[in-house]
């Protein structure tokens, strides 16, 4: 068992519990006809994240023997991931869900130098379908952004 392999799941569980607490404070919009409130999606992601992190911790504990922590914990991919998540959160605030999610998909595909056209088509279709389902089926208002809203 590598102790450094336990650090990220434990931190993610703590952050997910904080998200669960904070999203319980979200007000329910009065104009929304759905039984799903604005905290549904963040809560679902946080619960799934907790389950996955617990599975990672259990899997690491089942490996048994304690190993030393060798190797770098950060590389260009971990730095990209951190910058990517923060940038996506800022983009959602500025541009709303639809534009920022499509941009996030494109930046991700460009960063990993994807040349498969179907990945880009999938990004467009997935973003559009999720937007349609949440706005027209669940009647959940997705972020519109300060610039585009």
ROKE-900097 format. One record per atom (N, C-alpha, C, O, CB): residue in one letter; y, x, z. Coordinates in steps of 0.2 Angstrom, whole numbers, plus 2048, in hexadecimal, padded with zeros to 3 digits. Each point is the difference from the previous one (the first is absolute). Glycine has a CB too. Layout:
! residues N
aYXZ...
//
This chain:
! residues 149
x7FA804800x8067FC800x806804800x801805804x7F97F2802x80B8087F5x806804800x8057FC804x8017FA7FEx7FC80B7F7x8077FE80Fx8057FC804x8057FE7FCx8037FB801x7FA80C809x8057FD7F1x8067FF7FBx7FE7FA7FCx8057FC7FEx7FF810802x7F67F27FFx7FE7FA7FCx8017FA804x8007FA7FEx7F880D7FCx8097F980Dx8017FB804x8077FE801x8027FB802x7F4808804x80F8027F9x8077FF801x8037FB7FCx8037FB802x7FD811800x7FF7F47F7x8037FB7FCx7FD7F9801x8047FB801x7FE80E7F6x7F87F680Ax7FE7F9801x8037FD807x8017FA800x7F48097FAx80B80180Bx8037FE806x8077FF800x8037FA802x7F580D804x80C7FD7F6x8077FE7FFx8017FA7FCx8047FC801x7FE8107FFx7FA7F37FBx8007FA7FCx7FE7FA804x8037FA7FFx7FA80C7F7x7FF7FA80Ex7FE7FA805x8067FF804x8027FA801x7F28097FFx80F802803x8067FF804x8067FC7FCx8037FC802x7FA80E805x8047F97F3x8057FD7FCx7FE7F97FEx8057FC7FFx7FE80F7FDx7F77F4803x7FE7F97FEx8017FB805x8027FA7FFx7F680B7F9x8077FD80Ex8017FC806x8077FE801x8027FB802x7F480A804x80E8007F9x8087FF800x8027FB7FBx8047FC801x7FD810803x7FC7F57F6x8027FB7FAx7FE7F9802x8037FC7FFx7FB80E7F9x7FC7F680Bx7FD7F9802x8057FD805x8027FA800x7F28097FEx80F801807x8047FD805x8077FF7FDx8037FA801x7F780D807x8097FD7F3x8067FF7FDx8007FA7FCx8057FC7FFx7FE810802x7F87F37FBx7FF7FB7FBx7FF7F9803x8027FB7FEx7FA80D7FAx8027F880Fx7FF7FA803x8077FD802x8017FA802x7F480A803x8108007FAx8077FE802x8047FD7FAx8067FE800x7FA80B808x7FD7F87F2x8037FD7FAx8017F9800x7FC7FC802x7FE80D7F7x80C7F4805x8017F9800x7FD7FD7FAx7FF8037FBx80C7FF80Bx7F37F87FBx7FD7FC7FBx8057FC7FCx8047FD803x7F1802803x80C8037F3x8067FC7FDx7FF7F9800x7FA7FD7FFx80780D7F9x8047F2809x8007F9800x7FE7FD7F9x7FE7FA800x80B80680Ax7F98037F1x7FF7FD7F9x7F98027FDx7FF7FE7FBx80D803803x7F0802806x7F98027FEx7FB7FA801x8007FE806x80380E7FCx7F97F27F9x7FC7FA801x7F9803802x7FB7FC801x80B7FD7F7x7F980D808x7F9803801x7FE801807x805801804x7FC8057F1x7F97FA80Cx7FD801807x800808802x800802805x7FA7F37FAx80780F7FBx800807801x808802801x8047FE7FCx7F18037FDx80C80380Cx807802802x8018077FDx7FB8037FDx8057F680Dx8068097F7x8028077FDx7FC805803x8008067FEx80B7F67FFx7F2803809x7FC805803x7F98017FEx7FC804802x80C7FA808x7F67FD7F2x7F98007FEx7FD8077FCx7FC803802x8057F17FDx80380E7FCx7FE8067FCx800806805x7FB804800x8097F77F5x80280780Ex800806805x7FA7FF805x7FD806801x80F7FB7FDx7F37F9805x7FB800805x7F98017FDx7FC804803x80B7F4803x7F78067F4x7FA8017FCx7FF8077FFx7FB803801x8067F27FAx80480E802x8008087FFx7FF803806x7FB805800x80C7FA7F6x7FC800810x7FF803806x7F9800803x7FD804802x8107FA800x7F17FB7FEx7F97FF802x7FB8047FCx7FB803803x8087F2801x7FD80B7F5x7FC8047FCx800807801x7FB804801x8067F37F7x80580B80Ax801808801x7FD802807x7FD805800x80E7FA7F9x7F67FC80Cx7FC802806x7F98007FFx7FD805803x80C7F5803x7F48017F6x7F98007FFx7FE8077FDx7FB803802x8057F07FDx80380F7FBx7FE8067FDx801806804x7FC804800x8087F67F5x80180680Fx801806804x7FB800806x7FE806801x80E7FA7FCx7F27FB805x7FB800805x7F98027FDx7FC804803x80A7F3803x7F98077F4x7FA8027FCx8008087FFx7FB803801x8047F27FAx80780D804x8018087FFx7FE803806x7FD806800x80C7F87F7x7FA80080Fx7FF803806x7F8800802x7FE805803x80E7F7801x7F17FE7FBx7F97FF802x7FC8057FCx7FC804802x8067F0801x80080C7F6x7FC8057FCx801807802x7FB8047FFx8067F47F8x80580A80Bx801807802x7FD802806x7FD805801x80E7FA7FAx7F47FC80Ax7FD801806x7F88007FFx7FD804804x80C7F6802x7F58037F5x7F88007FFx7FE8067FDx7FA802800x8067F27FFx8058107FEx7FE8077FDx7FE804806x7FC8057FFx80C7FA7F8x7FB80080Fx7FD804806x804806801x806800801x7EF7FC7FDx80880A801x803807802x8078017FFx8037FE7FAx7F2806803x80F7FE808x8078027FFx8018067FCx7FD805801x8057F580Ax8028057F0x8028067FCx807802801x8047FC802x7F48007F5x80980A807x807803801x8057FD7FAx7FD7FE7FBx7FF80D80Bx80A7F57FCx8057FD7FBx8028067FCx804804802x8007F3806x7FA8097F2x8028057FBx8037FD7FAx7FE7FA7FEx7F880D806x80E7FD7F9x8037FD7F9x8077FD802x8017FE806x7F48007F5x80F801800x8067FD800x7FF7F8800x7FC7FE7FDx80A80C7FDx7FF7F380Ax8007F9801x8047FD7FBx7FF7FA7FEx7FF80780Ex8078037F1x8047FD7FBx8008047F9x7FF806800x8097F680Ax7F88007F1x8018037F9x8047FB7FCx8037FC803x7F18097FEx80D7FD7F9x8047FC7FBx7FF7F9800x8047FC7FFx7FE80E7FAx7F77F4808x7FE7F97FFx8027FC807x8027FA7FFx7F580A7F9x8097FF80Dx8027FD807x8077FF800x8037FB802x7F380A804x80E8007F7x807800800x8027FA7FBx8057FC802x7FC810801x7FC7F47F7x8017FB7FCx7FF7F9803x8047FB7FFx7F980D7F7x7FD7F780Dx7FF7FA803x8057FD805x8027FB800x7F28087FFx80F802805x8057FE805x8067FE7FDx8037FB802x7F880D806x8077FC7F3x8067FF7FCx8007F97FCx8047FC800x7FE811800x7F87F27FEx7FE7FA7FCx8017FA804x8037FB7FEx7F580C7FBx8057F980Dx8007FA804x8087FE802x8027FB800x7F2808804x80F8037FEx8077FF802x8047FD7FBx8057FC800x7FA80D809x8007FA7F1x8047FE7FAx7FF7F97FEx8047FC7FEx7FC8107FEx7F97F2804x7FE7F97FFx8047FB804x8027FB7FEx7F380A7FEx80B7FD80Bx8037FB805x8088007FEx8027FA800x7F5809809x80C8027F5x8078007FEx8017FC7FAx8057FC7FFx7FD80F807x7F97F67F5x8017FC7FAx7FF7F9801x8037FC7FCx7F980E7FEx7FF7F480Ax8007F9801x8067FD803x8027FA7FEx7F2807804x80F802803x8067FE802x8067FF7FBx8047FB800x7F980B80Bx8037FF7F1x8058007FAx7FF7FC7FAx8047FC7FEx7FF80F806x7F77F57FAx7FE7FD7FAx7FB7FA800x7FF7FC7FCx80380F7FFx7FB7F480Bx7FC7FA801x7F98027FEx7FE8067FEx80B7F2800x7F2804803x7F98017FFx7FE8027F9x7FD8057FFx8017F380Bx8048037F2x7FD8017F9x8028077FCx7FC8037FEx8057F0801x80680E801x8028067FDx7FD807804x7FE8047FDx80D7F67FFx7F680680Bx7FE806803x7F8801800x7FE806800x80C7F8808x7F27FD7F8x7F9801800x7FE8027F9x7FC8057FFx8027F2809x8058077F3x7FF8027F9x8028077FFx7FC8057FEx8057F07FEx80580D807x802807800x7FC804804x7FE8067FEx80D7F6801x7F2802807x7FC804804x7F98027FCx7FE805800x8077F580Ax7F88017F3x7FA8017FCx8028057FBx7FC8057FFx8007EF803x80980B7FAx8028057FBx801807802x7FD8057FDx8087F27FDx7FF80A80Cx801807803x7F9803802x7FF8067FFx80C7F6805x7F18007FFx7F9802802x7FC8027FAx7FD806800x8037F280Ax8008057F1x7FC8027FAx8038067FCx7FC8047FEx8017F0801x80A80C801x8038067FDx7FF806805x7FE8067FDx80B7F37FEx7F780780Bx7FF805805x7F98037FEx7FF806800x8087F5809x7F48017F7x7F98027FEx7FE8017F9x7FB8017FEx8027F980Dx8098067F1x7FF8017F9x7FB7FC7FCx7FC8037FCx808809807x7FC7EE7FFx7FB7FB7FDx8027FF7F8x8067FE7FFx7F77FD80Dx7FE8067F0x8027FF7F9x7FC7F97FDx8017FF7FAx80180E805x7FA7F0806x7FD7FA7FEx8057FA800x8027FE805x7F3807800x80C7F87F5x8047FB7FFx7FE7FA804x8047FC802x7FF8087F2x7F77FB80Dx7FD7FA804x802800807x8017FB803x7F68047F5x80A80780Bx803800807x8077FD800x8027FD805x7F780E7FDx80B7F77F9x8077FD800x8007F97FFx8047FC803x80080F7F8x7F77F2800x8007F97FFx7FD7FD807x8037FA801x7FB8087F2x7FE801810x7FD7FD806x806800805x8007FB804x7F48097FAx810801803x805800805x8057FA7FEx8027FC805x7FD8107FCx8037F37F9x8047FA7FEx7FD7F9802x8037FC802x80280B7F5x7F47F8807x7FD7FA801x7FF7FF807x8017FA802x7F98077F3x80480480Fx7FF7FF807x8067FE804x8007FB804x7F780D7FBx80E7FB7FFx8077FF803x8027F97FFx8027FC804x8018107FBx7FC7F27FBx8027F97FEx7FC7FB803x8027FB802x80280A7F3x7F57FC80Bx7FC7FB803x8017FF807x8007FB803x7F78087F4x80A80380Dx8017FF807x8077FC801x8007FC805x7F980F7FDx80C7F77FAx8067FD801x7FF7F87FFx8037FC803x80380F7F9x7F77F37FEx7FF7F97FFx7FC7FD805x8027FA802x7FE8097F2x7FB80080Ex7FB7FC805x8047FF807x8007FB803x7F680B7F8x80E7FF807x8037FF806x8067FC800x8017FC805x7FC80F7FEx8077F57F7x8067FB800x7FE7F97FEx8037FB802x80380F7FBx7F57F57FEx7FE7F97FEx7FA7FD803x7FF7FA7FFx80680A7F7x7F680080Dx7FA7FD803x801800808x7FF7FB803x7FA8097F3x80980280Dx801800807x8077FD802x8017FF806x7F680B7FAx80D7F67FBx8077FE802x803805805x8047FE805x7FA7F67F8x801813802x803805805x8058037FCx7FF8027FAx7F680080Cx8117FE7FDx8068047FDx7FF807801x800803805x8077F37FDx7F980E7F8x7FF807800x807803800x8057FC7FEx7F08047FCx80C806808x807803801x8038007F9x7FD8027FBx7FF80580Ex80A7F77F7x8048007F9x8048067FFx8028027FBx7FE7F2806x802810805x8048067FFx8087FE801x8027FB7FEx7F580A7FBx80C800809x8087FF801x8038017F9x8057FD7FFx7FA80780Dx7FF8007F0x8038017F9x7FE7FB7FCx8047FD7FCx7FC80F806x7FA7F27FDx7FD7FB7FBx8017F9803x7FF7FB7FCx7F980E7FFx8087F680Bx8007F9803x8067FD800x8017FB802x7F6809805
//
